[in-house]
Amino acid sequence: MKFLSTLIFIILASSSYRCSEDEITIDCSSAANSMVGTWKGRASYTNSQAQGQVHNLTLSVISSNNCFFSGIMAFDESESTFTVSGTIDKYGWVEFMETSYEIDGGEFTGCNSSSSSSWNNPCNRWPYSRWRPGTKFHEARYRSEPFVLQGEFFSSGGWNSSHRGTFLISKI
């Protein structure tokens, strides 16, 4: 009896995953093209060093090519702006990353420390390390009615990998 119950559970669980329907696909090239414009919103930090911090952001998408887009990301709290590259897949999942400085405001690169150790260097901690390129925004589903992206972000590489949170932006 236990075997039969387990077998029925496995069959039901595997057949009901996503209701056994194909996932809806989109024209990612058209979606990337519709990303062109200005998006405003906020990034809310959830990690221990920055818990509760909120940064207002502006994403200016300048161009698109096929399922890719590029632009510039700026924050009210920083003089630095970042070059951004992103993609949209055929299922509407959007991800983009701060790839380099558009303008280096010096919050990270101008941080001076007398520490010879990376571990004790305050430049490798919040808030300075937030302004290092490499933050990835992901887990956002493309929506055109209204134009809103809501997802997660994390800083990749090195000491700032602990900076993470959620974001919400709307096209204006």
C-alpha positions as CSV (number, residue, x, y, z in Angstrom):
1,M,0.0,0.0,0.0
2,K,2.8,2.4,0.9
3,F,4.5,1.7,-2.5
4,L,1.2,2.4,-4.3
5,S,0.7,5.7,-2.5
6,T,4.3,6.7,-3.3
7,L,3.9,5.8,-6.9
8,I,0.6,7.7,-7.3
9,F,2.3,10.8,-5.6
10,I,5.2,10.7,-8.0
11,I,3.0,10.4,-11.0
12,L,0.7,13.3,-9.9
13,A,3.7,15.5,-8.9
14,S,5.4,15.0,-12.2
15,S,2.3,15.5,-14.3
16,S,1.2,18.6,-12.6
17,Y,4.5,20.5,-12.8
18,R,3.6,23.9,-14.4
19,C,0.3,22.3,-15.3
20,S,2.0,20.2,-18.1
21,E,1.6,23.2,-20.4
22,D,4.3,24.6,-22.7
23,E,5.8,27.8,-21.4
24,I,4.6,30.9,-23.4
25,T,7.4,32.3,-25.6
26,I,7.8,35.9,-26.8
27,D,9.6,37.6,-29.6
28,C,12.8,38.5,-27.6
29,S,14.0,40.9,-30.4
30,S,10.8,43.0,-30.2
31,A,10.9,42.8,-26.4
32,A,14.6,44.0,-26.3
33,N,13.6,46.8,-28.7
34,S,10.8,47.9,-26.4
35,M,13.3,48.1,-23.5
36,V,14.8,51.2,-25.2
37,G,14.0,54.2,-23.1
38,T,14.3,55.3,-19.5
39,W,13.4,53.1,-16.5
40,K,13.3,54.4,-12.9
41,G,13.0,52.5,-9.7
42,R,14.9,51.3,-6.6
43,A,17.3,48.6,-5.4
44,S,16.6,47.3,-1.9
45,Y,19.5,45.6,-0.1
46,T,18.8,42.5,1.9
47,N,22.3,41.4,3.0
48,S,23.7,41.9,6.5
49,Q,26.1,44.8,5.7
50,A,23.5,46.8,3.8
51,Q,20.3,45.5,5.3
52,G,17.5,48.0,4.8
53,Q,19.4,50.3,2.5
54,V,17.6,51.6,-0.6
55,H,19.2,53.2,-3.7
56,N,17.1,55.0,-6.3
57,L,18.3,54.1,-9.8
58,T,17.8,55.1,-13.4
59,L,18.4,52.7,-16.3
60,S,18.7,54.3,-19.7
61,V,18.5,51.7,-22.4
62,I,20.1,53.2,-25.4
63,S,20.1,50.4,-28.0
64,S,19.0,46.9,-28.8
65,N,20.1,44.3,-31.2
66,N,18.2,41.0,-31.6
67,C,17.6,39.8,-28.0
68,F,20.3,42.0,-26.5
69,F,20.2,45.6,-25.1
70,S,22.7,48.1,-23.7
71,G,22.6,51.3,-21.8
72,I,23.7,53.2,-18.7
73,M,22.8,52.8,-15.1
74,A,22.9,55.7,-12.6
75,F,22.1,56.0,-8.9
76,D,21.0,59.0,-6.9
77,E,23.5,58.0,-4.2
78,S,26.6,57.8,-6.4
79,E,28.6,59.9,-8.8
80,S,29.5,56.8,-10.7
81,T,27.5,55.5,-13.7
82,F,27.8,52.1,-15.2
83,T,27.6,50.7,-18.7
84,V,25.0,47.9,-18.8
85,S,24.5,45.0,-21.1
86,G,21.5,42.8,-21.0
87,T,19.5,40.0,-22.6
88,I,15.9,38.8,-22.8
89,D,15.3,35.1,-23.6
90,K,12.4,33.6,-25.5
91,Y,10.5,33.0,-22.3
92,G,10.7,36.7,-21.3
93,W,13.4,36.4,-18.6
94,V,15.5,39.5,-18.4
95,E,19.0,39.9,-17.0
96,F,21.5,42.7,-17.2
97,M,24.9,43.5,-15.7
98,E,26.9,46.6,-14.9
99,T,30.0,45.8,-17.0
100,S,32.2,48.8,-16.6
101,Y,32.2,52.4,-15.6
102,E,30.6,55.0,-17.9
103,I,31.8,57.6,-15.4
104,D,34.0,56.6,-12.5
105,G,32.8,58.8,-9.6
106,G,35.6,57.5,-7.4
107,E,33.5,56.0,-4.6
108,F,35.4,52.7,-5.0
109,T,38.5,53.5,-7.0
110,G,39.2,56.6,-5.0
111,C,38.9,54.8,-1.7
112,N,42.2,54.9,0.2
113,S,43.3,52.5,2.9
114,S,46.5,52.0,4.8
115,S,45.7,48.4,5.2
116,S,47.9,46.0,3.4
117,S,45.4,43.1,3.9
118,S,42.4,42.6,1.6
119,W,40.5,41.3,4.6
120,N,40.9,44.4,6.7
121,N,40.6,46.9,3.8
122,P,37.5,49.0,4.3
123,C,37.4,49.6,0.5
124,N,36.4,46.0,0.1
125,R,33.3,46.5,2.3
126,W,30.0,48.3,2.2
127,P,29.4,51.0,1.1
128,Y,32.6,51.4,-1.0
129,S,32.5,48.0,-2.7
130,R,29.0,48.6,-3.9
131,W,30.3,51.0,-6.5
132,R,32.5,48.4,-8.2
133,P,31.3,47.3,-11.6
134,G,29.9,43.8,-11.8
135,T,26.4,43.8,-10.2
136,K,24.0,41.5,-12.0
137,F,20.3,42.1,-12.1
138,H,18.3,38.9,-12.9
139,E,15.2,36.8,-12.2
140,A,13.0,39.6,-13.8
141,R,10.2,38.6,-16.1
142,Y,9.5,40.9,-19.1
143,R,6.0,42.5,-18.9
144,S,4.7,45.1,-21.3
145,E,1.4,45.9,-19.7
146,P,2.7,47.9,-17.7
147,F,6.4,48.1,-18.4
148,V,7.7,46.9,-15.1
149,L,10.7,44.7,-14.2
150,Q,11.0,43.2,-10.7
151,G,13.7,40.8,-9.8
152,E,16.9,40.2,-7.8
153,F,20.5,41.5,-7.9
154,F,23.8,40.5,-6.5
155,S,27.4,41.8,-6.8
156,S,29.7,39.3,-8.4
157,G,33.3,38.6,-7.6
158,G,35.6,39.4,-4.7
159,W,34.6,40.9,-1.4
160,N,31.5,42.6,-2.6
161,S,29.7,39.3,-3.4
162,S,27.6,39.7,-0.3
163,H,25.7,42.7,-1.7
164,R,22.4,41.5,-2.8
165,G,18.7,42.4,-2.8
166,T,15.7,43.0,-4.9
167,F,14.9,45.7,-7.5
168,L,11.8,47.2,-9.1
169,I,11.9,49.5,-12.1
170,S,9.2,51.0,-14.4
171,K,9.6,52.5,-17.8
172,I,8.7,56.2,-17.8
